[in-house]
């Protein structure tokens, strides 16, 4: 059945490409790693689910032609970038306030994000990044051979493969980062320092999104 959508060699090539892209340092996996090291693997996994849920929207944007419209509408592209950067700055401010607490207070309170909050953070970050839609617009059609029609079904199929690849790779990153951060978080000072690092990550991601 899969071969009826795309040739097997094309599917295999796309999976390799998707894996390399997911493993390459970028805003999404940096977001997952920083959160997981600071908040634990569960928060990292929920953020991963949020990010991957956003990929459904971006795949739909390509399949329905919305991404192409976004590409030719500079004001909409800019507006989404500003909204995404503003949200990241808001998260940076929240994390900075947490870091300003006394180390003892930080260590004695449960700082792990709830599942709903972590999922929402990942989802909003992904949805407000218009570059993902444009990236999918450039990437997905390349893997549909010239003799085949770039139907919505084939676009969704490729988007689904990318989503699964991202889900698996980001989840592994979340677990590894949480394991590495667990020992560090035993120190109250290091716990506070991790909050400052997470604040910096949010600011850098906001700047990267705008620039």
Backbone torsions as a table, in degrees:
resi	resn	phi	psi	omega
1	UNK	NA	-40.7	179.5
2	UNK	-63.1	-38.7	-178.8
3	UNK	-65.2	-22.3	178.4
4	UNK	-74.6	-22.6	176.8
5	UNK	-84.3	-50.4	-179.4
6	UNK	-147.4	151.7	175.8
7	UNK	-60.1	148.4	-177.0
8	UNK	-59.5	-40.9	-178.9
9	UNK	-65.0	-33.0	176.9
10	UNK	-68.4	-42.3	178.5
11	UNK	-61.3	-45.8	-180.0
12	UNK	-62.1	-44.8	179.2
13	UNK	-62.2	-38.2	179.5
14	UNK	-67.1	-41.0	179.7
15	UNK	-62.2	-41.8	178.1
16	UNK	-63.3	-44.3	179.2
17	UNK	-62.4	-44.6	-179.8
18	UNK	-61.6	-42.3	180.0
19	UNK	-63.5	-44.5	179.4
20	UNK	-63.1	-39.3	179.1
21	UNK	-66.8	-38.2	-179.8
22	UNK	-69.8	-33.5	-178.7
23	UNK	-81.6	-22.7	179.2
24	UNK	-66.4	139.0	179.5
25	UNK	-55.8	128.4	-179.0
26	UNK	-160.0	173.9	-176.6
27	UNK	-57.1	-42.4	-174.8
28	UNK	-67.6	-52.1	-178.2
29	UNK	-70.7	-29.0	174.5
30	UNK	-65.0	-39.5	177.1
31	UNK	-60.9	-44.8	-179.8
32	UNK	-66.6	-46.2	-177.4
33	UNK	-63.2	-47.0	-178.5
34	UNK	-62.2	-44.1	179.2
35	UNK	-65.1	-43.0	-177.2
36	UNK	-65.1	-41.1	179.1
37	UNK	-65.9	-32.9	-176.9
38	UNK	-89.4	-39.2	-171.3
39	UNK	-109.7	-13.8	-177.8
40	UNK	109.0	162.1	-173.6
41	UNK	-67.9	-29.8	-179.5
42	UNK	-63.6	-43.3	176.2
43	UNK	-62.1	-41.2	179.0
44	UNK	-62.5	-38.2	179.5
45	UNK	-69.4	-39.5	178.5
46	UNK	-68.3	-36.2	175.9
47	UNK	-65.4	-39.4	176.5
48	UNK	-59.7	-43.7	177.7
49	UNK	-62.2	-38.6	177.9
50	UNK	-64.7	-45.9	179.0
51	UNK	-60.9	-43.9	-178.3
52	UNK	-70.0	-31.7	175.2
53	UNK	-62.9	-36.9	177.7
54	UNK	-63.3	-28.8	179.8
55	UNK	-64.6	-26.5	176.5
56	UNK	-63.2	-41.1	178.3
57	UNK	-63.6	-45.9	-176.8
58	UNK	-67.2	-36.2	175.6
59	UNK	-64.3	-41.8	177.9
60	UNK	-63.7	-36.4	179.4
61	UNK	-61.4	-38.1	178.0
62	UNK	-71.8	-46.1	-176.5
63	UNK	-63.9	-34.4	-176.8
64	UNK	-95.5	-2.3	178.1
65	UNK	87.4	4.7	-178.7
66	UNK	-68.0	-36.9	-179.1
67	UNK	-62.2	-39.9	177.4
68	UNK	-64.2	-37.6	177.2
69	UNK	-65.5	-40.9	178.8
70	UNK	-62.4	-37.0	-179.5
71	UNK	-64.2	-30.1	-177.8
72	UNK	-101.4	9.3	179.4
73	UNK	-123.9	84.5	-173.8
74	UNK	-56.9	-38.3	-176.1
75	UNK	-66.8	-35.4	178.5
76	UNK	-69.9	-40.1	177.8
77	UNK	-61.5	-45.3	-179.7
78	UNK	-65.8	-40.5	-179.4
79	UNK	-61.7	-44.3	179.1
80	UNK	-64.1	-39.4	178.4
81	UNK	-63.6	-41.6	-179.9
82	UNK	-64.9	-43.1	178.6
83	UNK	-62.3	-42.9	179.1
84	UNK	-64.0	-43.8	179.3
85	UNK	-65.8	-39.4	179.0
86	UNK	-62.6	-39.6	179.0
87	UNK	-65.7	-40.5	178.9
88	UNK	-66.0	-38.3	176.6
89	UNK	-65.1	-37.9	176.1
90	UNK	-61.2	-43.6	177.2
91	UNK	-64.7	-37.9	178.0
92	UNK	-61.8	-42.3	179.4
93	UNK	-64.1	-42.8	178.4
94	UNK	-61.9	-43.6	-179.0
95	UNK	-68.2	-37.4	177.5
96	UNK	-62.6	-42.2	178.5
97	UNK	-62.8	-38.4	176.8
98	UNK	-63.3	-41.6	-179.6
99	UNK	-67.2	-24.6	-179.7
100	UNK	-74.5	-14.8	176.8
101	UNK	-65.2	158.2	176.7
102	UNK	-62.3	140.9	179.7
103	UNK	-52.6	-36.9	-179.8
104	UNK	-62.7	-41.7	-178.9
105	UNK	-66.9	-38.6	178.8
106	UNK	-63.8	-44.1	-175.7
107	UNK	-70.1	-28.4	-174.9
108	UNK	-90.6	-6.3	-179.1
109	UNK	-113.6	153.4	178.5
110	UNK	-79.6	108.8	-176.0
111	UNK	-99.3	-2.6	-178.6
112	UNK	-65.6	133.4	-179.5
113	UNK	-66.6	148.2	173.6
114	UNK	-69.7	160.6	-179.1
115	UNK	-59.3	-42.2	-177.7
116	UNK	-64.5	-42.9	-178.7
117	UNK	-66.7	-44.6	-179.6
118	UNK	-63.9	-43.7	178.9
119	UNK	-61.6	-44.0	-179.1
120	UNK	-63.4	-38.5	179.2
121	UNK	-61.6	-46.5	179.6
122	UNK	-64.3	-41.8	-178.0
123	UNK	-65.4	-48.3	-177.7
124	UNK	-64.7	-41.1	-180.0
125	UNK	-60.2	-41.4	-178.1
126	UNK	-71.5	-43.5	-176.6
127	UNK	-66.5	-31.9	-176.7
128	UNK	-91.2	13.1	176.4
129	UNK	-109.4	92.6	-177.1
130	UNK	-65.1	-16.6	-179.2
131	UNK	-65.9	-25.7	179.2
132	UNK	-67.2	-43.3	177.7
133	UNK	-60.9	-44.2	-179.7
134	UNK	-68.0	-34.0	176.8
135	UNK	-64.7	-44.8	177.4
136	UNK	-64.1	-36.6	179.0
137	UNK	-61.7	-35.7	-179.9
138	UNK	-82.3	-32.5	-172.4
139	UNK	-85.9	-54.0	-169.2
140	UNK	-59.7	-48.0	-178.4
141	UNK	-62.0	-23.4	-179.4
142	UNK	-63.1	-25.0	-176.1
143	UNK	-97.4	12.9	172.9
144	UNK	-106.1	112.2	-177.1
145	UNK	-54.7	152.9	-176.0
146	UNK	-59.9	-29.8	-177.1
147	UNK	-81.6	-3.2	178.3
148	UNK	-111.2	148.2	179.2
149	UNK	-79.9	137.7	178.7
150	UNK	-79.6	71.1	-178.7
151	UNK	-76.0	162.5	177.2
152	UNK	-60.2	-35.3	179.9
153	UNK	-62.8	-42.4	179.5
154	UNK	-68.8	-38.2	177.2
155	UNK	-63.2	-45.2	178.5
156	UNK	-64.7	-35.5	179.0
157	UNK	-62.8	-47.5	178.4
158	UNK	-65.5	-41.7	177.4
159	UNK	-61.3	-37.7	177.5
160	UNK	-65.6	-40.5	176.8
161	UNK	-62.2	-41.9	178.8
162	UNK	-64.6	-41.4	179.8
163	UNK	-60.5	-46.2	-179.7
164	UNK	-63.0	-42.5	178.5
165	UNK	-61.2	-44.5	179.3
166	UNK	-64.8	-41.2	-178.8
167	UNK	-61.2	-45.5	-178.5
168	UNK	-69.3	-48.2	-176.1
169	UNK	-68.1	-42.6	179.6
170	UNK	-67.3	-35.4	177.9
171	UNK	-64.2	-41.5	176.7
172	UNK	-62.5	-41.6	177.4
173	UNK	-61.6	-39.9	-178.7
174	UNK	-62.8	-44.7	-178.8
175	UNK	-66.0	-44.9	-179.3
176	UNK	-64.6	-45.6	-179.8
177	UNK	-63.3	-38.5	179.6
178	UNK	-66.9	-39.9	178.5
179	UNK	-62.9	-43.9	-180.0
180	UNK	-67.4	-36.2	-177.6
181	UNK	-80.6	-18.7	-175.2
182	UNK	-61.1	-45.3	179.9
183	UNK	-66.8	-38.7	-179.8
184	UNK	-64.9	-34.6	-174.6
185	UNK	-72.1	-6.5	176.2
186	UNK	-68.5	-25.2	177.3
187	UNK	-86.7	127.6	-178.8
188	UNK	-63.3	-40.7	-179.7
189	UNK	-66.0	-42.1	179.3
190	UNK	-67.0	-37.0	176.7
191	UNK	-57.3	-45.0	179.0
192	UNK	-66.3	-40.2	179.5
193	UNK	-62.9	-35.2	178.0
194	UNK	-63.9	-34.6	177.6
195	UNK	-65.7	-39.1	177.2
196	UNK	-65.7	-39.3	178.9
197	UNK	-64.2	-42.0	178.9
198	UNK	-63.0	-38.3	176.0
199	UNK	-58.9	-46.3	179.6
200	UNK	-62.1	-39.8	179.3
201	UNK	-59.4	-45.0	179.6
202	UNK	-61.5	-42.3	-179.4
203	UNK	-65.1	-43.6	179.4
204	UNK	-63.5	-41.9	178.6
205	UNK	-63.8	-38.7	178.4
206	UNK	-63.7	-45.0	179.0
207	UNK	-63.1	-42.0	-179.9
208	UNK	-63.6	-38.9	-179.4
209	UNK	-64.6	-40.3	-178.8
210	UNK	-72.7	-38.0	-175.4
211	UNK	-85.2	NA	NA
